[in-house]
């Protein structure tokens, strides 16, 4: 059974940093992993994604230069370092596992992202 568990969310002030972690099961470490977020009354949107081997990384324009995605397959964890946080970054953040052994990082919150974590809340106050 594929499992993903997010952690690291919290309440911070604008300009602060947070690091989210996505713990992944043994099968998931071979897959593309994406971070998505969903604010109240908004659609779930792509934030960042990383290929199975960590070579390719993609970012939404809204977070480029502020967020960094990385993975440590030995630790079965994907990280999202979030710096210079803004109030508009407030959302529930989800990690999702996508295609196996792929260098292509999809940006849509649908297939091949078929396995999702439960989410972690990030709140940025102004």
Short mmCIF file of the C-alpha atoms (twelve columns), coordinates in Angstrom:
data_MODEL
# 
_entry.id   MODEL 
# 
loop_
_atom_site.group_PDB 
_atom_site.id 
_atom_site.type_symbol 
_atom_site.label_atom_id 
_atom_site.label_alt_id 
_atom_site.label_comp_id 
_atom_site.label_asym_id 
_atom_site.label_seq_id 
_atom_site.Cartn_x 
_atom_site.Cartn_y 
_atom_site.Cartn_z 
_atom_site.pdbx_PDB_model_num 
ATOM 1   C CA . UNK A 1   0.000   0.000  0.000   1 
ATOM 2   C CA . UNK A 2   1.370   3.414  -0.999  1 
ATOM 3   C CA . UNK A 3   1.518   5.949  1.799   1 
ATOM 4   C CA . UNK A 4   2.539   9.585  1.956   1 
ATOM 5   C CA . UNK A 5   2.553   11.616 5.161   1 
ATOM 6   C CA . UNK A 6   3.126   15.368 5.241   1 
ATOM 7   C CA . UNK A 7   4.533   17.266 8.216   1 
ATOM 8   C CA . UNK A 8   6.085   20.606 9.045   1 
ATOM 9   C CA . UNK A 9   3.191   22.982 8.572   1 
ATOM 10  C CA . UNK A 10  2.336   25.721 11.015  1 
ATOM 11  C CA . UNK A 11  1.581   29.364 11.656  1 
ATOM 12  C CA . UNK A 12  4.318   31.835 10.717  1 
ATOM 13  C CA . UNK A 13  4.688   35.508 9.887   1 
ATOM 14  C CA . UNK A 14  5.310   36.958 6.462   1 
ATOM 15  C CA . UNK A 15  8.973   36.648 5.539   1 
ATOM 16  C CA . UNK A 16  9.529   33.557 7.672   1 
ATOM 17  C CA . UNK A 17  10.530  30.097 6.478   1 
ATOM 18  C CA . UNK A 18  9.124   26.600 6.851   1 
ATOM 19  C CA . UNK A 19  10.270  23.202 5.674   1 
ATOM 20  C CA . UNK A 20  7.628   20.664 4.789   1 
ATOM 21  C CA . UNK A 21  8.424   16.966 4.701   1 
ATOM 22  C CA . UNK A 22  6.677   14.212 2.819   1 
ATOM 23  C CA . UNK A 23  7.427   10.745 4.174   1 
ATOM 24  C CA . UNK A 24  7.074   8.170  1.443   1 
ATOM 25  C CA . UNK A 25  6.727   4.396  1.520   1 
ATOM 26  C CA . UNK A 26  9.154   2.072  -0.199  1 
ATOM 27  C CA . UNK A 27  7.215   1.911  -3.462  1 
ATOM 28  C CA . UNK A 28  6.822   5.676  -3.647  1 
ATOM 29  C CA . UNK A 29  10.539  6.432  -3.601  1 
ATOM 30  C CA . UNK A 30  10.669  5.337  -7.249  1 
ATOM 31  C CA . UNK A 31  8.096   7.917  -8.338  1 
ATOM 32  C CA . UNK A 32  7.755   11.547 -9.281  1 
ATOM 33  C CA . UNK A 33  6.543   13.502 -6.253  1 
ATOM 34  C CA . UNK A 34  4.638   16.738 -6.409  1 
ATOM 35  C CA . UNK A 35  3.634   19.331 -3.847  1 
ATOM 36  C CA . UNK A 36  0.242   20.961 -4.304  1 
ATOM 37  C CA . UNK A 37  -1.751  23.404 -2.224  1 
ATOM 38  C CA . UNK A 38  -5.354  24.327 -1.789  1 
ATOM 39  C CA . UNK A 39  -6.649  27.510 -0.247  1 
ATOM 40  C CA . UNK A 40  -10.280 27.861 0.903   1 
ATOM 41  C CA . UNK A 41  -12.695 28.059 -2.023  1 
ATOM 42  C CA . UNK A 42  -9.888  27.657 -4.548  1 
ATOM 43  C CA . UNK A 43  -8.799  24.804 -6.757  1 
ATOM 44  C CA . UNK A 44  -5.849  22.652 -5.819  1 
ATOM 45  C CA . UNK A 45  -2.776  24.039 -7.539  1 
ATOM 46  C CA . UNK A 46  0.683   22.784 -8.380  1 
ATOM 47  C CA . UNK A 47  3.513   24.183 -6.267  1 
ATOM 48  C CA . UNK A 48  6.594   22.111 -7.104  1 
ATOM 49  C CA . UNK A 49  7.558   18.674 -8.334  1 
ATOM 50  C CA . UNK A 50  10.640  16.485 -8.549  1 
ATOM 51  C CA . UNK A 51  11.520  13.536 -10.765 1 
ATOM 52  C CA . UNK A 52  12.138  10.121 -9.255  1 
ATOM 53  C CA . UNK A 53  15.913  10.583 -9.259  1 
ATOM 54  C CA . UNK A 54  15.864  14.240 -8.220  1 
ATOM 55  C CA . UNK A 55  17.334  15.517 -11.487 1 
ATOM 56  C CA . UNK A 56  14.328  17.451 -12.803 1 
ATOM 57  C CA . UNK A 57  12.489  20.002 -10.703 1 
ATOM 58  C CA . UNK A 58  9.536   22.186 -11.616 1 
ATOM 59  C CA . UNK A 59  8.065   25.160 -9.794  1 
ATOM 60  C CA . UNK A 60  4.966   27.280 -10.104 1 
ATOM 61  C CA . UNK A 61  5.792   30.826 -11.134 1 
ATOM 62  C CA . UNK A 62  4.330   32.114 -7.867  1 
ATOM 63  C CA . UNK A 63  6.931   30.283 -5.772  1 
ATOM 64  C CA . UNK A 64  9.953   30.234 -8.071  1 
ATOM 65  C CA . UNK A 65  12.986  31.642 -6.296  1 
ATOM 66  C CA . UNK A 66  11.381  31.249 -2.866  1 
ATOM 67  C CA . UNK A 67  10.623  27.515 -2.605  1 
ATOM 68  C CA . UNK A 68  13.028  24.618 -3.119  1 
ATOM 69  C CA . UNK A 69  12.055  20.977 -3.562  1 
ATOM 70  C CA . UNK A 70  14.452  18.143 -2.840  1 
ATOM 71  C CA . UNK A 71  14.374  14.459 -2.043  1 
ATOM 72  C CA . UNK A 72  16.416  12.009 -0.061  1 
ATOM 73  C CA . UNK A 73  15.442  8.550  -1.245  1 
ATOM 74  C CA . UNK A 74  17.614  6.917  1.396   1 
ATOM 75  C CA . UNK A 75  15.437  8.644  3.998   1 
ATOM 76  C CA . UNK A 76  12.305  8.144  1.877   1 
ATOM 77  C CA . UNK A 77  11.491  11.825 2.225   1 
ATOM 78  C CA . UNK A 78  10.717  14.706 -0.112  1 
ATOM 79  C CA . UNK A 79  11.191  18.208 1.255   1 
ATOM 80  C CA . UNK A 80  9.728   21.574 0.360   1 
ATOM 81  C CA . UNK A 81  11.797  24.436 1.741   1 
ATOM 82  C CA . UNK A 82  9.670   27.551 1.772   1 
ATOM 83  C CA . UNK A 83  11.406  30.894 2.279   1 
ATOM 84  C CA . UNK A 84  10.129  34.470 2.198   1 
ATOM 85  C CA . UNK A 85  6.619   33.260 2.882   1 
ATOM 86  C CA . UNK A 86  3.709   35.511 1.957   1 
ATOM 87  C CA . UNK A 87  0.120   35.578 3.227   1 
ATOM 88  C CA . UNK A 88  -0.999  34.293 -0.184  1 
ATOM 89  C CA . UNK A 89  0.962   31.086 0.486   1 
ATOM 90  C CA . UNK A 90  -1.618  30.194 3.129   1 
ATOM 91  C CA . UNK A 91  -3.181  26.848 2.203   1 
ATOM 92  C CA . UNK A 92  -3.277  23.160 2.957   1 
ATOM 93  C CA . UNK A 93  -0.221  21.607 1.347   1 
ATOM 94  C CA . UNK A 94  -0.369  18.100 -0.072  1 
ATOM 95  C CA . UNK A 95  2.277   15.811 -1.469  1 
ATOM 96  C CA . UNK A 96  1.387   13.317 -4.166  1 
ATOM 97  C CA . UNK A 97  3.132   10.436 -5.892  1 
ATOM 98  C CA . UNK A 98  3.043   10.233 -9.670  1 
ATOM 99  C CA . UNK A 99  4.676   8.296  -12.463 1 
ATOM 100 C CA . UNK A 100 7.282   5.615  -11.845 1 
ATOM 101 C CA . UNK A 101 10.875  6.220  -12.955 1 
ATOM 102 C CA . UNK A 102 9.910   9.335  -14.884 1 
ATOM 103 C CA . UNK A 103 11.952  12.443 -15.635 1 
ATOM 104 C CA . UNK A 104 8.797   14.351 -16.552 1 
ATOM 105 C CA . UNK A 105 7.133   16.325 -13.774 1 
ATOM 106 C CA . UNK A 106 3.425   16.841 -14.388 1 
ATOM 107 C CA . UNK A 107 1.734   19.994 -13.096 1 
ATOM 108 C CA . UNK A 108 -1.898  18.915 -12.950 1 
ATOM 109 C CA . UNK A 109 -3.514  17.590 -9.782  1 
ATOM 110 C CA . UNK A 110 -4.751  14.432 -11.474 1 
ATOM 111 C CA . UNK A 111 -3.416  11.262 -13.074 1 
ATOM 112 C CA . UNK A 112 -0.569  10.299 -12.866 1 
ATOM 113 C CA . UNK A 113 -0.676  11.729 -9.346  1 
ATOM 114 C CA . UNK A 114 -2.802  8.910  -8.000  1 
ATOM 115 C CA . UNK A 115 -1.641  8.726  -4.387  1 
ATOM 116 C CA . UNK A 116 -2.005  11.614 -1.971  1 
ATOM 117 C CA . UNK A 117 -1.173  12.484 1.585   1 
ATOM 118 C CA . UNK A 118 -3.650  13.992 4.043   1 
ATOM 119 C CA . UNK A 119 -2.177  17.484 3.902   1 
ATOM 120 C CA . UNK A 120 -0.582  19.918 6.335   1 
ATOM 121 C CA . UNK A 121 -1.828  23.426 7.052   1 
ATOM 122 C CA . UNK A 122 0.424   26.406 6.381   1 
ATOM 123 C CA . UNK A 123 -0.791  29.786 7.601   1 
ATOM 124 C CA . UNK A 124 1.177   32.956 6.953   1 
ATOM 125 C CA . UNK A 125 0.102   36.085 8.810   1 
ATOM 126 C CA . UNK A 126 0.816   39.585 7.560   1 
# 
